[in-house]
Amino acid sequence: MSHEKISLIVVAVFVLMLAAVIAGGCINSSVTAPSGDIKKFSSADEIRDYIKNNTQLMRGENYRTDGGWVPAPVPVMAAQESSAKGVSSSGILPSAGGLGSPDYSQTNVQVAGVDEPDFVKNDARYIYVVSGSTLTIVDAYPATSASVLSKTELEDTPREIFINGDRLVLLKTGTSDIEVSGTPRSTDVAAKVAMMPPVYPYYRSAPVTHAVFYDISDRAHPKVLKDYTIDGDYVNARMIGSTVYLLSRESVYPYNDRIIVPAVRENSKIVATPDVYYFDNPEQQYDFTTVTSFDTSSGATKDAKTYLIGSGNILYVSPDAIYVSYQKYINIYRPMRGVAEPVIDVVQGSVGSGAGISRAASPALVEDFNTMSESEKQAVIADLKSGEQEAIRKREIDQSTTMIHKIGINNGAITYLAKGEVPGYLKNQFAMDEYGGNLRVATTSDVWTSRGQYEYNNVFVLDSAMKSIGSLTHIAEQEKIYSTRFIGDRLYMVTFKRIDPFFVIDLSTPSSPKILGKLKIPGYSDYLHPYDRNHIIGIGKETASNDWGGVSTKGLKLALFDVSDVEHPVQIDKVEIGDAGTDSAALSDHRAFLFDKNKNLLVIPVRVVKTIDVPEKYIGDQQRIWYGAYVFGVTPEKGFDLRGTVEHSTSGGYAWYGSPYDVKRSLYIGDTLYTLSKKQILANSLSRINTTIATIQLPGEGDVLYPEMRGI
């Protein structure tokens, strides 16, 4: 049978599958995952045909056959037993300091027992920090004698680190020159590359991820134990016990009709050639996503697997599974070739141009919605919902969906388990959570219809096989998710357009999620953190109505919510810091948020912008920028209590972003608080926050400063 006939059959089957999805109500429940389980490539021809046919299916007639997009065959490695079998974990090594060591903070993580990498780590005595291109180890405690023990210059681009007793794992990115044409020069390369007839040789620069294992038993002289190179760019990593799981990703691009699949190398020697797995899922762009596990004690590789999937970088990791997600932009309807009906072309982040759907002609609802009365808003929402259903009936609707792959992990062993798909897109890793064997997912759907843009939010529950067992859709219409936090059998969710609705959603019955209560207040929260079961801390921005009927952001906002009465949550206290332009690293990175309930300690890094009155003849210095950290105590009885501030620098003008004094992290060891910027580490007593005990200068050039604008 010819490839053309095969392609027609594949398209026909795909259209029938989509029709079945539509009939089941694709918007109102999680999307049925495409049929077919995980498969392993058995020949180069099979891979070539798979990529070609599936890319054609998604790109339609735009698929190029002039060599630019035609993938070359790829090698298939023989199946290998997981090296994790029979390898025992040594567990977490005792932290530096020994018996009687002071207590200390650790990285703020999403899941207890699942450590996340960061550019700074600490134990009971030392601080380990990547600053610029230098790995610095500081003898930090006690602070009165703090000093830099060692500075290690690093090549490539250092990203993040893990600490496990006397082992440090450095994750960094770089490039590698790979020959992509000509005759292979060694048996390793020949086995690695499937190629078409050779052409003139040339090289291409490919992204690689380095995992470097250090012995830091002598902190003054760190020693490299292992240095691995994994093909693909760094995505993320986790450490569970003494095992590190590293995810890297590389787009599948043909170079002179050759595709090189990922490998793991120690120095220049290949030590692992992961099998390549795939699914019957058409994609517009394929990536090789490689999961590699290592033992931190020995630095040895444990297992590695590569999956040919779509492109994405939001992942959630539980103690026994990695959930890898990515967005798919799809048409619910795409006609078969030869049928004289319009094809709705999909462009990432935009809307197709199918019949009756025109972004240019749609009402400016986003701009006007905030100025409408409540009755007008409800009328618009009802019209948009009707337009959505009409588009489904006419098979003219575009929507984004999120594909989620579940990969089992166990003491380094990596095993693919299942996949699922839900409508909408994820905000970040906190939009996913595993509980009681189920995965809970919160998404925002953004649908364009002939009547305008329709936006709403959803919650889905998938079972252990990633099949949908419960859903709650169309939450907070014409708003989007700003933050989510799953805690036990509840979900706390903040959406925003003009007013911040804080939702309490019950998930105790997975098959029927329901809203228990909500609170509407000005402002919004970008991050939610549990204080205890009945209280939630939020950090975000305050907002206010402006003179044009819209909404303007103001300063940084801390809020404390009481959810003991789930049907009537209340904001029991709030603090606003600075004016418009005030910012915090904690708004976009939860690792910058330091909270310890037992110590009654909350530390927020802040860049405070304050507007000052100046004579009209001056055009500059109209604002002052303060860099540092605010330190609070917080209790349900008293709310937020400012204990003090730590100042790293103050400047005038408009040098807001990129200052080396912008505080990014904070931590504590014993009775000392340490705040870190690119420039320095300041040590302050927790009993006297405003008093600096020590200043440790950090190497590195820091970030680029914008020139200050001075008054004339």
N, C-alpha and C positions, 0 to 999 in steps of 0.2 A: 504494500500500500504506500502511496506517495506521501511525502511530508505534508503536502498541501491538503490532502484529504484528512490526514491525521489532525492537522490544525483545525480544520472545519468541524470535525467531530468534537474536539476538545472545547471549542468555542460554544458549540450547541449545548454540550453538557453543562458548561458554566452558566449559560443563560438560563437553562432550566433550573439550576440550583438557585440562582438569584430570584427567579420568579417564585420559587418556594419560600424564600426568605420574605419577599414582599407579602405573600399571602398570609404569612404568620405574624405580620406586624413588626417590621424590622426596627422601627424606632421605639416601640414600647417595651421591648425586651432585649436581652442580650442576643447579639447576632450568632446564629448557628455557625460553629466552626466548620471550615471546609473539610470535606471528607478525606480520609486517608491518614494513616499513621506515619510515624517517622520511618524513613528509609535511608539506606546507605548506598552510595554510588558504587557500582560494580565495574564500570568501564568509563574510559575517557569519552567515548562517543555518547554514552548515556548522559553525562554531565553537559556536554556541548549541546545536545538536542534539548535537554531540559531547560537550560537557561534561555536558549534561542526561542523555543516555542512559548514559554511562559512570559518572556519579555514581550514577544509579539502580541500575546493575548492582552496584556495590560496597556501596551502603547498603540495597538491597532496599526493603522497604516503608517504611523510615524516611525515605525521600526526601520532602522537603517540597514541596508544590505550592501553598503559600499565598503564594509570593513570596519567602520567606526564603532558599531555596536555588536558585531557578530562575535560571540565568545569563542575562544579556542578550547579544545579539549583539555581537561585537567586530569592529573594523575590520580589514581585511587590507591591508597595505602592498604596493605593487608590488615585485617582485623587484629587488634592486639588486646591481650588481657590487661585490665586495669592494674597498674603497678601499685595501686593503693591496697590491693589484697595482701594480707599478711604483714602490712606495715603498721606498727603500733605507734600511737601518739604518746609523746612524753609528757603531755599536759603543759600547763602554763608554768614557766619557771618562776621561782620566788623573785619578787621585785627587789631592786637595789635598796640597800639600807638594812635588811635583816630584821631580827626581832626588835620590837620596841620602836619601829619606824613610825613617823607621823602619818596621819591619814592624808590622802591626796585626791584631787579630782581626776576624772578621766573624761575622754571625749564624749560629748553628748551624742548618743546614738539613738536610732529609731527602735531597735529591738535589743532587749537585754541579752547579753551573751554573744552578740554579733558585733564585733568591733569594726569601726569604720576608719579608713585611713585619713590622715590630716597632715598639714605641713608642720605641725607641732605636736609633740607627745611629751609626757612626763611620767616619772614614777615618784617614789617617796623622797628622792634626793636630787635627781637630775632633770634638766629640761633639754629636749632634743628638738632642734628647729632647723628647717630649711629656709635660708634667707638668701635670695638671689641665686647664685650658683654655688653656695657653700652650705655644707652640713655642719652645724655648730652644736657642740655638747657643752652645756653649762652646769657646773657644780652649783646648784641654786639654793640648797638648804643646808644650814641656816643662811638667811639672806645677808647677814652682816659680813659674811666671808665669801659671798658669791663671786665666782670668777669663771671665765671661759677656759675649759679644759682642752678642747681640740677644735680645730677648724679644718674640714676636709673639702678641698675644691672638687667640684663635680663637673663632669662633661655632660653634653646634651642638655635637656630641659628637665630638671628635677620637679617632681609633682607632689608626692605625698610619702608618708612613712608609716610603718607599724613598729611597735616595741613589744617584745615578748621576753622578759627577763634580760639575759645577756645577749639577745639577738635583736638586731635592727634590720628591717626590710625597707629598702629605698625603691620607690617606683618612679621611673622617669621615662621620658619619650625622646625619640630621636629619629633619624632616617638612616636607611641603608641603601647603598647602590647595588642594584640587582641587574644582571644581564638579562635582557628580555628579547634578544634575537641572536641568531648565530647558533653554532653547535655547542652543546653543553661540554664543559671542560672537565667534569668529574662524574663519577658514577652517582654520587649523592645528588648532584644537580639533575642528572639525567633521570633519576628515579623520581625527582620532585616535580619535574616540569613535563607536561604534555604539550607538544608543539606541532605546528604545521611546517611545511618545508622551510628551511632556514632562509633568512634574508640578511641584509647587511647588519652586523652586530651593533647594538648600542645599549646604553644602560639607563635605567630610570631610578629615581629616588623614591623609595617606599617608606611609609611610616613604620616604626617598630617601637615596642615597649620593652623597657629593661626592668628586670627584677633583680636587685643586687642585695645579697645577704651579707651582713656584717657581724663579726664577733666583736662585741663591745664590752667584754669582761674587763678590759683595760680601757676605760672611757677616754683616757688621754691619747690612746693609740688605736683607733678602730681598725679592724683588719677584715678585708674582703674574704668571705668564704666561697661564695658562688656568684657568678654574674651571668644571668640568662638574658637572651634576646628572643622576644616573641613577635612574630610578624603581626602587624596591625597597630592601630593607634590605641592608646590607653582609654578605657571606658570607666572602669571603677574596680574596686576590690573589697573584700571582706576578710576578717580573720575570726575563726571560730576555734577556740582552744589554741593549739599550736599550728593549725592549718590555715594557710592563706589561699583564697580563691581569687584569681585574677581574670578579668574580662578584657579582651582586646578585640578590635574590630577593624576590618579593612574592606573598602568597597571593591567589588569585583569588576575591574576594568581590564579589557583586553589590550595587550601591548604587542603589536605586530603578530596578532593571532596567537598569543600565548597568555595563559593565566597561571600564576604561581600561587599555590595554596599554602596556607600558613604552616610554619614549623617552629619548634622550640629549639634554640641553640644555646649551648654553653660555650662561650667564646665563639669560635667559628664552626664548632662541631654540632651537627644535628643530633639532639638527644631524644627528641620525640617528634613523630609525624602523625598528628591526630587524624583519625578517620573523619571523613566529611559526610555529614548527614543532611537530609533535605526533607521537604514536605510538599504535598500537592497544593501549594499556595502560589498563585501568580503574583508577582511583585513588579513594580516599575523599576526598582533598583535592588540588586542583591548585595548583601554583605557577608563576608566570612566573619562570624562571631565565634571566637575561641575562648573556652573556659579552661584554665590551667590551674592545678592545685600544687602547693608546695608545703613541705614540712619546714617550719621555721628553725627547729632545733638543729637539723642536719643541713638544711638548704637543699635537700633533694626534691626532685619532681615526684609527684604522686600519680597524677593522671592528667589527661588533656583530651578535649573533644572540640571539634569544629562543626558549626551549624550554618548552613546556607539559608539565611533569612533576610527580612527587610532591615532597614536602617533605623536604629533607635538607641537611646542611651539612658532611659529611665528604668531602673531596676529596683526590686525589693528583695531582700534576703532574710529568710527565717533560719532557725537553727538547722533545718533539714532540706531547704529548697531555695533555689534562685529563680526569681521570676523576671524574665527579660521581656520588655515591652517595646513596641514601636507603633507608629501611626500608619494607617493606610487610608489613602484618599481614593474613594471609589464612586462609581456610578451604580445606582441600583439597577439601571438598565443600560445595556450596550447592545445594539443590534448586530446580527451576524453579517459577515461580509457578503456583499452582493445584494443586500436588502436596502432599498432606497429610502432609508429613514435616517434622520440626523443622529450623529454620535455626539454625546455630551462629553467633550474633552475635559479632563480634570488637570488642573495645575495646582501644585502644592500651595496651600494657603489661600486659594481663591475659589471661584465658583465657575462651574461649567456654563456653556452658552447654549444650553438646550432650549427647545421651544418653550416660550413663556417664562424663561428664567434669564433675567438680565440684571446684573449688578448695577449697571449705570442707570437703569430705569427705576430701580427700587427706591422707595421713600427713604429719606435720611433719618431713619428711626433712631439710630444711635445718638445723633446729635439732639433730636427733638424729645426723646423719651423722658428725659429728666424734667422737662418743663410741663409735662402733661398732668392733668388731674388724675386721681385714682380711677375714676370711672372711664376716662379716656384710655388709660393704660390697659385696663381690663378689656376694653373693646378692641384695642390693637392686638392684644395677645390672643383673643378669641379668633380674630381674623387670620393671624399668622398660623395658629393651630389648624384652622380650616384649610389654609393654603398648603400646609405640610401634608395633610391627608390627601388633598387633591393631587399634589405632586407624586405621592406614592401610588395613587390609582392610575395616574397617567405615565408612571414609570419615568419620571423626569427629575428625580431628586438626587442631589449630591450630598454625601455626608462623609465625615471622617470616622473611622473606627480604630480601635486599639487592639492589636494582636498581642497576646501574652503567652509566652512559652514557659513552662514549668520544668525546671531541671533539678533533679534530686541530688543531694550531696550528703556524704556520710564518711567521715574520717578521710576525706580526700578523694573518695570515689565519686565519679560524675556519671549520672544516669538520666537520660531524658525520660520524662514522665508523661506530659500531656500538653495540650494547647487549648486556648480559648480565645474568644473575641467578643468585645463589647462595643456598643456605639459610643462615640465621643472621644475626647482626648484627655490625658492625665495632666494635672498641674505639676506634680513632682512625685518623689518616691512615697510620700505620705498619703498619696491617693490609693495605695494598696496596703492590705494587711491580711495576714493569715491568722485564723482563729478557729479552734475546734475542727481542724481539718479542712475548713473552707477558706477561700480567698474572697475578701470584700474589696470592691473597687468603686471609686467615685470618679465620675467623668463630667465634662461639659460638652454638650452637643451644640454645634453651630451650623445651622441649616439655612440655605438660601432657597427661597421659593419665589414665585411670581409676585408675591405680595410683600416681599422684603426679607430681611434677615431675622431668623427665629433662633433664639438662644435659650437653653435651659440646662438643667443639671440632673444627674442620675446617680443611683446607687445600685450596684449589682452584686449578687452573691453567687460564686461559682463553687461547685463541690470539688472534691479531691481529684476528680477526673476532668476538671475545668469545664464542666457543663453547668449552664445556668439553672439555678434552683430558686432564685428570688430576685425581684427587682422593684425599684421605686423610681419613677421617671417624672420628667417635667417639673422639677423642683426649682423654685425661684426663677420663673420665666423672665427673660430679657436681662438676666444677670449671669455672672460667671463665678466659678469657684476661685477664691483667693487662698483658702487654707482648709485643711482637713486634719483630723486626728481621731483614729480609731482607738478606743480604750475599752477593753473587755467587750461587752455586748452592746456598746453604744458607739455612735459616730457623732463627733462634733464638727460642724461644717460652717464656714463663713463664706457667703457670697456677697457680691457688691456690684452696684451700678450707681446708686445715689446714697442709699442708706444701707448699713451693714446688718443683714439678717444673720443672726447667730442661731443655727439649728441644732437641736438635740434629736437624733434619729435612733430609734430602737432597732437592734439587730438580734434580739434574743431568739426570735423565730426566723431562721434564715430564709424561709420561703416567703415571708411577708414583712419586709422592712416597713417601718412606718415612722412618720414624724411625731414626736412626743410634744415638742414645744419649740418656740422660737422667740427671739428677742430682736427688735429693730432699734438700732442706735446709730448715730453718726460715726463715720470712720470705718475702718476695716482692720482685720488682723491678717498678716502674712504668715504668721507661725503661731501654732497653738501648742502649749506644753502642759501636761498634767501636774497640778499641785498635789491633789489627792483625788479620790473617786468622785468627790462632789464639788471640786473647784478646778478651774482651768485658767491658766495665764495666757494672754494673747499679746503679741507685739505687732504693731503695724503703723498706720498713719491716721491722724485725725483729719477730718474733712469738714467743710462748711460750704454753704450756698454762696455763690458769687453774684455779682451784679447783673450777669447775663442769664440767670436762671439755671446755670449749670452747677457743677461741684468742683471745688478746688481743694487740693491737699494742703495740709498745714504741717505741724511738727510731728515728731515721733510720738506714738501712743502706746502706753502699757495699760492693759485692762485685766481685771480679775473678775471672773464669772462664777457665780454660785449656781450649780445645777442640781442641788439636792431636791428641789421641786422641778422635776423634769418637764412638766407642762408649762412652767412659768420660770424659765431661767432669768437671772437678774445680773446686771453688772454692779458689783458692790464697791468697786473703786477703780479709778483710772488716774494716770499721770500723763501729762503732755510735756514733751521736752523740745525746746527750740521752736524756730519758725519754719516756714516753707523752705525746703532744701535740706533740712536735717535728715540724717540717714544713719543706718546701722548695718554692719555686716550680718547681724542676726536676722534681718528681714529676708535675706536670700540664702543664708547658710545656717542651718540649725546648729552646726558645730561651734558657732560663735556665741551661743546662748549657754551661760553657766548658771545652774541652779542647784542648790543643795538644801533640801527642806530641813534636815537635821541641824545644819549650821545657820538656818534662817538667812540664806545668802542667795541673792540674785544679782548677777553682774551683766550689764549690757554695754558693749562697745558702741560709742556714739561719735558722730561728727556733727556738732551742734552749730547751726547757722542762726545768728541773731542779727536782725535788722537794727541799725542804729541811725538816729537822726543826725544829719550833717547839713551845714549851710548849703544853699542852692548852688553856689558857685563851684562846689566840689562835685565831681562826677564819679569819683572812685571812693573806696573805703566805706561803702554804704552798708557793708555787712562785716561781721566778725565771725571767724570760723574757729571753733574750739575742738580739739582732738583729744579724746580720752575715753574714760569709762565711768558710768554711773553705777553705784553700788547701793542696793536696796536690801532691806529686810522685808518680808512679806508674810502676812498671816491673814486668815479669813476674818479675824476679829478686828485687826487694825488696818488691813489693806497694805499699801506700799509705804514703807518708811525709808526715806533717803538717809543712808548711813554716811555717805560721803562721795567724793568724786576723785578720780585720778587723772591728772592733766599731763598729756604728752607734749602738747604744743598749742599755741594760739597764733592765728595769723589774720591779716586783713585782705580785702580784695575778693577775688573770685577763684582762688586756688582750692576749689572744693575737692576735686577728685584727683587721686594719684599721689597724695601727700605721703611721704615715708613715715609720718607720724600718725597716720590713720590707724587706730587700734583695730585689729582683726580678731584677736583671741584673748581669753583670760583663763587662768587656772589657779588652783591653790595647792600649797603643800604645808601641812600643819597649820600654823596661825598666820601664814603669809599669803597675800594675794599677789599674783604676777599678771601684768597686762603686757601684751605684745603688739608692737607695730613693726613695720619693716626696718625701722631705724634702731629700735631699742626694746629692752625689757625693763619695766619698772617693778620693783618689789615694794609693797606697802603692807603694813600691819593690818590685820583684820580688825583689831581693836581700835586702831587709829588710822582710818582709811586715808585721810588727807596728808599723812606723813609718809614720805618716800624714804625707805631704808637703803635701797641700793638701786643703781642704774647700770645695766649691762648693755654696752653698745654691741650691735650686731653688724657683721660684715655684709657686703652686697651693696649694689648701687641704689636699691630701692626702686620705687615707681617714678615715672616721669612727672614732673611738676609743670603745671601751666603757669605762665608768668602772672604775677600779681598786677592788678590795675590800681595804681596809686592816684590819689587826688591831685589836682593841678593847683 
